[in-house]
Amino acid sequence: MVINGISNYKFLKFMPNILGIKYGGHDTSAAIMVKGKIIAACAQERFSLDKHSRKFPIDAINECLKIAKIKIKDIDEIAFVNDLKSYIREIYLKPAIKDDSRIQFMLNDVERIKRAYNMESILREKLNFKGKIGFYRHHLCHVASAYYPSGFKNALCVSLDGVGEYETGIMVGAKNGKIKVLSSENVYPNSLGLVYSAITFYLGWKHHCDEGIIMGLAPYGNSKNIVPGTKKTYKSFFNKIIKVKSDFKYEVNPEFMDYYNQRDKWVSDDFIKIFGKKRNFKDKITQHHKDIAAALQERLEEIVLKQLKKAKEKFKFKNLCLAGGVSLNCSMNGEILKKKIFDRIFVTPASGDDGCAIGACYLAYQKLRKRLLPKKNYNFYLGSRYSSTKIKKSILKSKSKYQIPSDLYNTTAKLLADGKIVAWFQNGAEFGPRALGNRSILCRPYPVKMKDYLNSRVKFREEFRPFAPAVLEKFQKDYFEIEQNSPHMLMACKVKKSKKNIIPAVVHVDDTCRVQTVNENLNNKFNNLLEAFYNLTNIPVLLNTSFNVKGQPIVNTPEQAINTFKNTNIDVLVIDNYILAKK
């Protein structure tokens, strides 16, 4: 038997090199799998410096090849995210046949359609690639990116985001490495992700970018308040905006949402009549805006929790894997965990579209080898990494003064204990939107004004935005009400009452936080720093936020780290074994 020119005997030993690519939409990215293991993964935004980049991920591809120490000619298959012909048919052609208004929508996107239809030619031209190219369904890529590194032999896997080819979410049953779609009833324009994006846009922030801000704003609101000029609550209106139709199906009311007809309009004229004009970014945030955010968040959690409870009853899975952009909503994830619907939950840290590149690699490998089993792998430090030699050259080029302390961890811990803001740059960059201790800004979690200082003087963002705590795993239950480890900062939980006054800078207005649990196996350097801080202060917690400023991607290179350090109110930069401090 010969498969793709490979004899049966050779095929049994064949361990393909696979390049996953996400392109066509926001959060373009690349990933490489070698011998069934993800070696590298990078988002294009870290190189092009446009957040949630839509550019062809050539820099991400080249960086992944560099990390894997292979060339494009060594790639056996490019695994591309999305079944593009299905996407064109379902999003553009079928609606245009039924609805004349969609014809103009299609014509406005003709260049996008042409690019999608000719994607194979584009890939071959840009990469000079002559090998096999496979196309994989968007939501299956999401699901695979969560299931295979989860370590769960069997699991219910759920993907929720804006839209894939035409589905806006799916439920999958995963058993012994094989995945089977259980429900895919929710299709465009019925989308929890797009409604959340629409409200993000209406409230004055960027859609497909700032949805996390709305999640942070929601606890300040009250969905039971009455909408001005009506006799109805915010909650009652959002119950109308998203209607539950069956156990696994919901429907977005077209009276309120308009993203289906006009790109970048998002909400309808009827929505404006009820809730008032769109907030401009610089306008004051009122209680009205907070109540809208609260009602949206509450409706999201309500629908997802109901669906998951029904799925548990029907399909009997004890474990849950989550992916898709909606799964970055850590408040929702925290509620799922708190309800104890499932024994264990794994949320992939690259839940957004960038993570699909990893999922495509897994799907391609499973198709080629048919023997891929889930294996616990929580290491998502898959991005760019730099040698000490390279870092030193960057420091010298910047003409920065530096020191090399005899004890890096105790020296840094002392700076943190003294109230310094420390940028921490180590090893491989995190893949996904969360800084997990390799590209982080750190400070002590007290007093409460540390949060305000970071928001106003370092991050340059809204005062209500919360910060996350990083805690030594062995102390997590002493400080937080959480039943499982949370290494990727994707589950919100309550801070224990006895600890609120000890770590006030990481406690949100509703007494929750987005906790990251840290151990030496997953991140030895960050663990050592937390241990040193604990030994000095008797507090095993640091405030951890991403090493960037508002509107910019997380820093990737030593040069970016040094420039951000110099141009903000960060006090100290710890990069590899070097400490840079301002005069």
C-alpha positions as CSV (number, residue, x, y, z in Angstrom):
1,M,0.0,0.0,0.0
2,V,1.3,3.5,-0.9
3,I,-0.1,6.7,0.6
4,N,1.2,10.0,-0.9
5,G,4.2,8.1,-2.3
6,I,5.0,6.6,1.1
7,S,5.0,2.8,1.4
8,N,2.9,1.1,4.1
9,Y,6.0,0.2,6.2
10,K,7.4,3.7,6.0
11,F,3.9,5.2,6.7
12,L,3.8,3.4,10.1
13,K,7.0,5.2,11.0
14,F,6.0,8.4,9.3
15,M,6.0,11.3,11.7
16,P,4.8,14.3,9.7
17,N,5.9,17.9,10.2
18,I,2.8,20.0,10.0
19,L,2.5,23.8,9.7
20,G,-0.9,25.2,10.9
21,I,-1.9,28.5,9.5
22,K,-4.8,30.8,10.6
23,Y,-5.4,33.5,8.0
24,G,-8.4,35.3,6.7
25,G,-9.9,37.4,9.5
26,H,-8.5,38.6,12.8
27,D,-5.8,37.0,14.9
28,T,-3.7,35.4,12.2
29,S,-1.2,32.9,13.4
30,A,1.0,29.9,12.8
31,A,2.0,26.7,14.7
32,I,4.3,23.8,14.0
33,M,3.9,20.2,15.0
34,V,6.9,17.9,14.9
35,K,6.5,14.2,15.7
36,G,3.0,14.7,17.1
37,K,4.1,17.5,19.5
38,I,3.4,21.3,19.1
39,I,6.9,22.8,19.1
40,A,6.1,26.4,18.3
41,A,3.1,28.8,18.0
42,C,3.1,32.5,17.3
43,A,0.5,35.2,16.5
44,Q,1.3,37.7,13.7
45,E,0.4,40.7,15.9
46,R,3.6,40.1,18.0
47,F,5.7,41.0,14.8
48,S,3.5,43.4,12.8
49,L,2.6,45.2,16.1
50,D,-1.1,45.7,15.1
51,K,-3.2,44.1,17.7
52,H,-5.4,41.2,16.5
53,S,-3.6,41.4,13.2
54,R,-5.3,40.4,9.9
55,K,-2.1,40.3,7.9
56,F,-0.8,37.2,6.3
57,P,1.3,35.6,9.2
58,I,4.6,35.3,7.3
59,D,6.6,36.5,10.3
60,A,4.8,34.1,12.6
61,I,5.4,31.3,10.1
62,N,9.1,32.1,9.8
63,E,9.5,32.3,13.6
64,C,7.9,28.9,14.1
65,L,10.2,27.4,11.5
66,K,13.1,29.0,13.3
67,I,12.1,27.6,16.7
68,A,11.5,24.2,15.2
69,K,14.8,24.3,13.3
70,I,13.3,23.2,10.0
71,K,12.6,24.8,6.6
72,I,9.4,25.1,4.6
73,K,10.6,22.2,2.4
74,D,10.6,20.0,5.5
75,I,6.8,20.5,6.0
76,D,4.7,17.5,5.0
77,E,1.4,19.3,5.2
78,I,0.1,22.9,5.6
79,A,-3.1,22.6,7.8
80,F,-5.2,25.6,7.0
81,V,-7.9,26.8,9.3
82,N,-11.4,27.0,7.6
83,D,-13.1,25.1,4.9
84,L,-13.2,28.2,2.7
85,K,-15.4,27.0,-0.1
86,S,-18.1,26.1,2.5
87,Y,-17.6,29.5,4.1
88,I,-18.2,31.3,0.8
89,R,-21.3,29.2,0.0
90,E,-22.9,29.5,3.4
91,I,-22.1,33.1,4.4
92,Y,-22.4,34.7,1.0
93,L,-24.0,32.7,-1.8
94,K,-27.0,31.0,-0.1
95,P,-28.1,34.2,1.8
96,A,-27.8,36.3,-1.4
97,I,-30.2,33.9,-3.2
98,K,-32.8,34.3,-0.4
99,D,-32.4,38.0,0.4
100,D,-31.7,40.8,-2.1
101,S,-30.1,42.9,0.7
102,R,-27.4,40.3,1.0
103,I,-26.3,40.8,-2.6
104,Q,-24.9,44.2,-1.8
105,F,-23.2,42.7,1.3
106,M,-21.6,40.1,-0.9
107,L,-20.5,42.6,-3.5
108,N,-18.9,44.8,-0.8
109,D,-16.8,41.7,0.2
110,V,-15.9,40.6,-3.3
111,E,-12.1,40.9,-2.6
112,R,-12.4,38.9,0.6
113,I,-14.3,36.2,-1.4
114,K,-11.7,36.1,-4.2
115,R,-8.9,35.7,-1.7
116,A,-10.7,32.9,0.1
117,Y,-11.5,31.0,-3.1
118,N,-7.8,31.3,-4.3
119,M,-6.2,30.5,-0.9
120,E,-4.3,27.4,-2.0
121,S,-2.6,29.4,-4.8
122,I,-1.9,32.3,-2.3
123,L,-0.2,29.9,0.1
124,R,1.9,28.2,-2.5
125,E,3.0,31.6,-3.9
126,K,3.8,33.2,-0.6
127,L,5.6,30.2,0.9
128,N,7.0,28.6,-2.2
129,F,5.4,25.4,-1.0
130,K,4.7,22.4,-3.2
131,G,3.5,19.9,-0.7
132,K,0.0,18.9,0.6
133,I,-2.4,21.6,1.8
134,G,-5.4,20.5,3.9
135,F,-8.4,22.7,4.9
136,Y,-10.1,22.1,8.3
137,R,-13.3,23.3,9.8
138,H,-12.9,26.4,12.0
139,H,-14.8,25.1,15.1
140,L,-13.2,21.6,14.9
141,C,-9.8,23.4,15.0
142,H,-11.0,25.2,18.1
143,V,-12.1,22.0,19.7
144,A,-8.9,20.1,18.8
145,S,-6.8,22.9,20.3
146,A,-8.5,22.3,23.7
147,Y,-9.1,18.5,23.7
148,Y,-5.7,17.1,22.7
149,P,-3.6,19.1,25.3
150,S,-6.2,18.6,28.0
151,G,-5.1,15.1,28.9
152,F,-8.8,14.0,29.2
153,K,-9.4,10.6,27.6
154,N,-13.1,11.4,27.2
155,A,-14.6,14.9,27.3
156,L,-17.4,17.1,26.1
157,C,-15.8,19.8,23.9
158,V,-17.5,23.1,23.2
159,S,-16.4,25.9,20.9
160,L,-18.2,29.2,21.0
161,D,-17.1,32.3,19.0
162,G,-18.3,34.8,16.4
163,V,-18.6,32.6,13.4
164,G,-16.6,29.8,11.7
165,E,-17.6,28.7,8.2
166,Y,-21.3,29.3,9.2
167,E,-21.6,27.7,12.6
168,T,-21.2,30.0,15.6
169,G,-20.6,27.2,18.0
170,I,-20.5,23.4,18.2
171,M,-20.6,20.6,20.8
172,V,-18.3,17.6,20.3
173,G,-18.0,14.3,22.0
174,A,-14.3,13.3,22.3
175,K,-13.4,9.7,23.1
176,N,-10.0,8.0,22.9
177,G,-8.6,10.6,20.5
178,K,-11.6,10.6,18.1
179,I,-14.0,13.5,17.9
180,K,-17.7,13.4,16.9
181,V,-20.0,16.5,16.4
182,L,-23.0,16.2,18.7
183,S,-24.6,19.5,18.0
184,S,-24.0,22.3,15.5
185,E,-27.5,23.9,15.5
186,N,-26.4,27.5,16.1
187,V,-25.5,29.1,12.8
188,Y,-24.8,32.7,11.5
189,P,-26.3,35.2,12.4
190,N,-27.2,33.5,15.7
191,S,-24.0,34.1,17.6
192,L,-23.2,34.8,21.3
193,G,-19.8,36.0,20.2
194,L,-21.2,38.5,17.7
195,V,-23.8,39.9,20.1
196,Y,-21.0,40.4,22.7
197,S,-18.9,42.2,20.0
198,A,-21.9,44.3,19.0
199,I,-22.4,45.5,22.5
200,T,-18.7,46.2,22.8
201,F,-18.9,48.4,19.8
202,Y,-22.1,50.1,21.0
203,L,-20.4,50.9,24.4
204,G,-17.5,52.7,22.6
205,W,-14.8,50.1,22.4
206,K,-13.4,48.0,19.5
207,H,-15.2,44.9,18.4
208,H,-13.1,41.7,18.1
209,C,-10.7,43.3,20.5
210,D,-12.1,44.9,23.7
211,E,-14.7,42.4,24.7
212,G,-12.8,41.7,27.9
213,I,-13.4,45.3,28.9
214,I,-17.2,44.7,28.9
215,M,-16.6,41.6,31.1
216,G,-14.7,43.8,33.6
217,L,-17.4,46.5,33.5
218,A,-20.3,44.2,34.1
219,P,-19.9,43.8,37.9
220,Y,-20.5,47.5,38.3
221,G,-24.0,47.2,36.7
222,N,-27.3,45.8,37.7
223,S,-29.4,44.0,35.1
224,K,-32.6,44.5,37.2
225,N,-32.6,48.3,36.8
226,I,-35.2,49.8,34.6
227,V,-34.1,51.1,31.1
228,P,-34.8,54.8,31.0
229,G,-37.9,55.7,29.1
230,T,-39.3,52.2,29.4
231,K,-41.0,50.1,32.1
232,K,-38.7,47.1,31.5
233,T,-35.5,45.9,33.0
234,Y,-32.2,45.5,31.1
235,K,-32.4,41.8,31.7
236,S,-35.9,41.5,30.1
237,F,-34.6,43.3,27.0
238,F,-31.5,41.0,26.7
239,N,-33.8,38.0,27.1
240,K,-35.5,39.3,24.0
241,I,-32.2,40.0,22.2
242,I,-31.1,36.4,22.6
243,K,-34.0,33.9,22.7
244,V,-33.5,30.2,23.8
245,K,-35.2,28.0,21.2
246,S,-34.3,24.5,22.4
247,D,-31.7,22.7,24.7
248,F,-28.8,23.6,22.4
249,K,-30.2,26.3,20.2
250,Y,-30.7,30.0,20.6
251,E,-31.8,32.8,18.2
252,V,-30.6,36.4,18.0
253,N,-33.4,38.8,17.4
254,P,-32.9,40.7,14.2
255,E,-34.9,43.6,15.6
256,F,-32.0,44.5,17.8
257,M,-28.9,43.3,15.9
258,D,-27.8,44.5,12.4
259,Y,-24.4,43.0,11.8
260,Y,-26.1,40.5,9.4
261,N,-27.0,43.3,6.9
262,Q,-24.4,46.0,7.3
263,R,-20.8,45.4,8.2
264,D,-19.6,47.6,11.1
265,K,-23.2,48.8,12.0
266,W,-23.7,46.0,14.6
267,V,-26.8,47.2,16.4
268,S,-30.1,48.2,14.8
269,D,-32.0,51.4,14.8
270,D,-34.6,49.9,17.2
271,F,-31.8,49.1,19.6
272,I,-30.7,52.7,19.5
273,K,-34.3,53.9,20.1
274,I,-34.5,51.9,23.3
275,F,-31.0,52.2,24.7
276,G,-29.9,55.6,23.2
277,K,-27.1,56.7,20.9
278,K,-23.8,54.8,20.7
279,R,-21.3,55.9,23.3
280,N,-18.2,57.5,21.9
281,F,-14.9,56.2,23.3
282,K,-14.2,59.5,25.2
283,D,-17.7,59.9,26.6
284,K,-18.3,59.3,30.3
285,I,-19.2,55.8,31.4
286,T,-22.6,56.0,33.0
287,Q,-24.7,53.6,35.1
288,H,-26.7,53.0,32.0
289,H,-23.6,51.6,30.2
290,K,-22.7,49.5,33.2
291,D,-26.2,48.0,33.4
292,I,-26.1,47.1,29.7
293,A,-22.8,45.3,30.3
294,A,-24.2,43.5,33.3
295,A,-27.3,42.3,31.4
296,L,-25.2,41.1,28.5
297,Q,-22.8,39.1,30.7
298,E,-25.7,37.6,32.7
299,R,-27.5,36.5,29.6
300,L,-24.3,34.9,28.2
301,E,-23.7,32.9,31.4
302,E,-27.4,31.9,31.7
303,I,-27.5,30.5,28.2
304,V,-24.2,28.7,28.3
305,L,-24.8,27.2,31.7
306,K,-28.2,25.8,30.6
307,Q,-26.7,24.3,27.5
308,L,-23.9,22.6,29.4
309,K,-26.3,21.2,32.1
310,K,-28.4,19.7,29.3
311,A,-25.3,18.3,27.5
312,K,-24.1,16.7,30.7
313,E,-27.5,15.0,31.2
314,K,-27.7,13.9,27.6
315,F,-24.2,12.9,26.8
316,K,-22.8,11.9,30.2
317,F,-19.3,13.3,29.9
318,K,-17.6,14.1,33.2
319,N,-14.9,16.4,31.7
320,L,-15.3,19.6,29.7
321,C,-13.0,21.3,27.2
322,L,-13.7,24.9,26.1
323,A,-12.4,26.9,23.2
324,G,-13.4,29.7,20.9
325,G,-13.3,33.4,21.6
326,V,-16.2,33.4,24.0
327,S,-14.2,31.0,26.2
328,L,-11.8,33.8,27.0
329,N,-14.7,35.1,29.2
330,C,-13.2,34.0,32.5
331,S,-16.3,35.2,34.5
332,M,-18.4,32.7,32.5
333,N,-15.7,30.0,33.0
334,G,-15.7,30.7,36.7
335,E,-19.4,30.2,36.9
336,I,-19.2,26.9,35.0
337,L,-16.6,25.7,37.5
338,K,-18.5,27.0,40.5
339,K,-21.7,25.1,39.5
340,K,-19.7,21.8,39.5
341,I,-21.5,20.5,36.4
342,F,-18.3,18.7,35.3
343,D,-15.5,17.0,37.4
344,R,-12.7,18.8,35.5
345,I,-12.5,21.7,33.1
346,F,-9.8,22.7,30.6
347,V,-9.9,26.0,28.8
348,T,-7.2,26.4,26.2
349,P,-5.2,29.6,26.8
350,A,-5.2,30.4,23.1
351,S,-9.0,30.2,22.9
352,G,-9.3,32.9,20.3
353,D,-8.8,32.4,16.5
354,D,-5.0,32.4,16.9
355,G,-5.3,29.1,18.7
356,C,-7.0,27.5,15.7
357,A,-3.5,27.1,14.1
358,I,-2.7,24.5,16.8
359,G,-6.0,22.8,16.4
360,A,-5.4,22.4,12.6
361,C,-2.1,20.7,13.3
362,Y,-3.8,18.2,15.6
363,L,-6.5,17.5,13.1
364,A,-4.0,17.0,10.2
365,Y,-1.9,14.7,12.3
366,Q,-4.9,12.6,13.3
367,K,-6.0,12.3,9.7
368,L,-2.5,11.2,8.6
369,R,-1.7,8.9,11.5
370,K,-5.1,8.0,13.0
371,R,-3.5,7.4,16.4
372,L,-3.3,10.7,18.2
373,L,-4.4,10.5,21.8
374,P,-4.9,13.4,24.2
375,K,-1.9,14.1,26.4
376,K,-1.8,16.6,29.2
377,N,0.4,19.5,28.1
378,Y,-0.3,22.9,29.7
379,N,2.9,24.4,28.4
380,F,1.8,27.2,26.1
381,Y,5.2,29.1,26.3
382,L,5.5,28.3,22.6
383,G,6.5,31.7,21.1
384,S,9.8,33.6,20.5
385,R,12.7,33.0,22.8
386,Y,16.2,34.6,22.8
387,S,19.6,33.6,24.0
388,S,21.5,35.5,26.7
389,T,23.9,36.6,24.1
390,K,21.2,38.1,21.9
391,I,19.6,39.8,24.9
392,K,22.9,41.3,26.1
393,K,23.5,42.7,22.5
394,S,20.1,44.4,22.7
395,I,20.8,45.9,26.1
396,L,24.2,47.2,24.9
397,K,22.7,48.6,21.7
398,S,20.1,50.5,23.8
399,K,22.9,52.0,25.9
400,S,21.1,50.9,29.0
401,K,22.8,50.4,32.3
402,Y,22.4,47.0,33.8
403,Q,23.5,44.7,36.6
404,I,23.7,40.9,36.9
405,P,22.8,40.1,40.5
406,S,24.2,37.0,42.3
407,D,20.6,36.1,43.3
408,L,18.1,37.2,40.6
409,Y,15.0,36.0,42.4
410,N,15.7,37.5,45.8
411,T,16.9,40.8,44.3
412,T,13.8,41.1,42.2
413,A,11.5,40.0,45.1
414,K,13.0,42.7,47.3
415,L,12.3,45.3,44.6
416,L,8.7,44.1,44.4
417,A,8.3,44.1,48.2
418,D,9.6,47.7,48.2
419,G,6.7,48.7,45.8
420,K,8.6,48.8,42.5
421,I,6.8,48.0,39.2
422,V,8.8,45.3,37.5
423,A,8.7,44.1,33.9
424,W,9.6,40.4,33.7
425,F,10.9,39.0,30.4
426,Q,12.0,35.4,30.3
427,N,12.2,32.4,28.0
428,G,9.6,31.6,25.4
429,A,6.7,34.0,24.8
430,E,3.2,32.9,25.8
431,F,0.8,31.9,23.0
432,G,-2.5,33.5,23.5
433,P,-3.7,36.8,25.0
434,R,-2.6,36.2,28.6
435,A,0.8,37.0,30.1
436,L,1.6,34.0,32.2
437,G,4.9,35.0,33.8
438,N,7.3,35.3,30.7
439,R,6.1,38.6,29.3
440,S,4.6,40.2,32.4
441,I,4.4,43.4,34.4
442,L,4.5,42.5,38.1
443,C,4.0,44.4,41.4
444,R,3.0,43.6,45.0
445,P,-0.8,43.0,45.4
446,Y,-1.1,45.7,48.0
447,P,-2.1,48.4,48.8
448,V,-5.2,48.9,46.6
449,K,-3.7,52.0,45.0
450,M,-1.2,49.8,43.2
451,K,-4.0,48.9,40.8
452,D,-4.9,52.5,40.2
453,Y,-1.3,53.5,39.6
454,L,-0.9,50.7,37.1
455,N,-4.0,51.6,35.2
456,S,-3.3,55.3,35.0
457,R,0.5,55.5,34.8
458,V,1.7,52.3,33.2
459,K,-1.1,50.6,31.2
460,F,-2.9,53.8,30.3
461,R,-6.4,52.2,30.5
462,E,-9.7,52.6,32.2
463,E,-9.7,52.8,36.0
464,F,-12.3,50.1,36.5
465,R,-10.1,47.4,34.8
466,P,-9.1,44.6,37.1
467,F,-5.7,42.9,37.4
468,A,-5.0,39.2,38.0
469,P,-3.2,37.5,40.8
470,A,-0.5,34.9,40.3
471,V,-0.2,32.6,43.3
472,L,2.0,29.6,44.2
473,E,-0.2,26.6,43.4
474,K,0.3,25.1,46.9
475,F,-1.3,28.2,48.4
476,Q,-4.2,28.7,46.0
477,K,-6.9,27.3,48.3
478,D,-5.7,29.4,51.2
479,Y,-6.4,32.6,49.2
480,F,-9.0,31.7,46.6
481,E,-12.3,29.8,46.3
482,I,-11.3,27.6,43.5
483,E,-11.5,23.8,43.3
484,Q,-8.9,23.1,40.5
485,N,-5.7,24.6,39.3
486,S,-5.9,27.5,37.0
487,P,-2.5,27.8,35.2
488,H,-3.7,30.0,32.3
489,M,-5.6,32.8,34.1
490,L,-8.9,31.8,32.5
491,M,-11.2,31.2,35.4
492,A,-12.6,33.9,37.8
493,C,-13.2,33.0,41.4
494,K,-13.9,34.6,44.7
495,V,-11.1,35.8,46.9
496,K,-11.4,34.4,50.4
497,K,-12.8,37.0,52.9
498,S,-9.9,36.6,55.2
499,K,-7.4,37.5,52.4
500,K,-9.2,40.5,50.7
501,N,-7.4,43.0,52.8
502,I,-4.0,41.3,52.3
503,I,-4.1,41.4,48.5
504,P,-6.6,44.2,47.7
505,A,-5.0,45.3,44.4
506,V,-6.1,42.1,42.7
507,V,-9.7,42.0,44.1
508,H,-12.4,43.2,41.7
509,V,-15.5,45.1,42.7
510,D,-17.5,41.8,43.0
511,D,-14.7,40.2,45.2
512,T,-13.5,38.0,42.3
513,C,-10.3,37.7,40.5
514,R,-8.8,36.0,37.4
515,V,-6.3,33.8,39.2
516,Q,-3.2,32.1,37.8
517,T,-1.8,29.2,39.7
518,V,2.0,28.7,39.3
519,N,4.2,25.6,39.9
520,E,7.8,24.8,39.2
521,N,7.1,22.2,36.5
522,L,5.3,24.6,34.3
523,N,7.3,27.8,34.9
524,N,10.3,27.3,37.1
525,K,11.6,30.9,36.9
526,F,8.2,32.5,37.8
527,N,7.7,30.0,40.5
528,N,11.1,30.8,42.0
529,L,10.3,34.5,42.0
530,L,7.0,33.9,43.8
531,E,8.8,31.7,46.3
532,A,11.3,34.5,47.0
533,F,8.5,37.1,47.4
534,Y,6.7,34.8,49.8
535,N,9.8,34.3,51.9
536,L,10.2,38.0,52.2
537,T,6.6,39.0,52.8
538,N,4.7,35.9,53.8
539,I,2.4,36.5,50.8
540,P,2.6,34.0,47.9
541,V,0.8,36.3,45.5
542,L,1.9,38.9,42.9
543,L,-0.2,41.1,40.7
544,N,0.4,40.0,37.1
545,T,-0.6,41.8,34.0
546,S,0.6,41.7,30.4
547,F,3.8,43.5,29.4
548,N,2.3,46.0,27.0
549,V,0.4,49.3,27.1
550,K,-3.2,49.8,26.0
551,G,-3.8,49.1,22.3
552,Q,-0.5,47.3,21.7
553,P,0.3,43.6,21.6
554,I,2.3,42.0,24.4
555,V,6.0,42.7,23.8
556,N,7.9,39.9,22.0
557,T,11.5,40.9,21.5
558,P,14.2,42.2,23.8
559,E,14.1,45.5,21.9
560,Q,10.4,45.9,22.4
561,A,10.8,45.1,26.1
562,I,13.5,47.7,26.5
563,N,11.6,50.4,24.6
564,T,8.4,49.8,26.5
565,F,10.3,49.9,29.8
566,K,11.9,53.2,28.8
567,N,8.7,54.9,27.6
568,T,6.5,54.0,30.6
569,N,6.5,54.4,34.3
570,I,7.8,50.9,34.9
571,D,10.6,51.1,37.5
572,V,12.6,48.0,36.7
573,L,13.1,45.6,33.7
574,V,14.3,42.1,34.5
575,I,15.3,40.5,31.2
576,D,16.9,37.1,31.4
577,N,19.5,37.5,34.1
578,Y,19.9,41.2,33.6
579,I,18.3,44.0,35.7
580,L,17.7,47.4,34.2
581,A,16.6,50.2,36.5
582,K,15.8,53.8,35.9
583,K,17.9,56.5,37.6
